[in-house]
């Protein structure tokens, strides 16, 4: 057999091995995925849902690389070049194992997040941080294992990375600031997912707390995105943690109202607010001041439920009850009025006549 024929034979064998291994890997992946899917849908072993999602991290580039390396090993390669094949196996296998681990972390965090979001929002906030920390540790270990197997002195490398890390930290200090702010949010918990907060002129329900940004769903329906660093620089009002809501409102009655009825109004308001239908706690009701066109009353009470819609329902019922009670007693609410007092011409003083004579002469 000539050298050319031998080389052609090696290439042919390598090609056959490449397509055989690739086909086998694709078939095995498809078969295993189908079986896992069938078992998951049957509900026999729910934990296999994790395995199905993790299997999805086995990508085509990995199978192509494995097939290519398997075919190359069938060729006649000089001994001094075989070490590169060995290095390639290490890089590919460690990378794929890291991708499986990364998918495991992602699946675990997403499922735990879905469970905790409704029952324990504070724990859901910590999951984001735990997921990031897990990925950093995973890929750091994968990198160090790869470099160690490639013959690098990782002790010296890590010392060098410490110096380079300072330069990198200075270059990405804004990003790192947001990351540390997210850690502060996760540990201090000024708000958690599901809380209704007001930041500056924006308000909404916390929908997502990430490493760099926090996202609110506003009352208008749009999503408002804040940088974590900028968010913590503002005063945050967390309405979800409100235990009770203080309500103060005013109303005015006509000046013509009899004094006896005015004296009864504070007790009347108290009886309405403390009605058993309302989940309220009465504070005070006073004849506050003399307005331009009304006698002003101020009422303060507490709604013992922080829900805004509940407060509006109670306030509406109180307003209707006040309207019925006042109409039953003949008390009228005031509205802007102005009274003009006109004096007869005969009562005008001489000083008042002068302008009239001047105006008549000018006419």
Buried (B, 14 or more C-beta within 10 A) or exposed (E): EEEEEEEEEBEEEBEEBBEEBBEEBEEEBEEBBEEBBEBBEEEEEEEBBBBBBBBEBBEEEBBBBBBBBBBBBBBEEEEEEEEEBEBBBBBBBBBBBBBBBBBBBBBBBEBBBEEBBEEEBBBBBBBBBBBBEBBEEBBEEBBBBBBBBEEEEBEEBEEEEEEEEEEEEEEEEEBBBBBBBBBBBBEEBEBBBBBBBBBEEEBBBBBBBBBBBBBBBEEEEEEBEBBBBBBBEEEEBBBBEBEBBEBEEEBBBBEEBEEEBBEBBBEBBBEBBEEEEBBBEBBEBEBEEEBEBBBBBBBBBBBBBBEEEBBEBBBEBBEEBBEEBBEEBEBEEBEEEEEEEEEEEEEEEEEEEEEEEEEEEEE
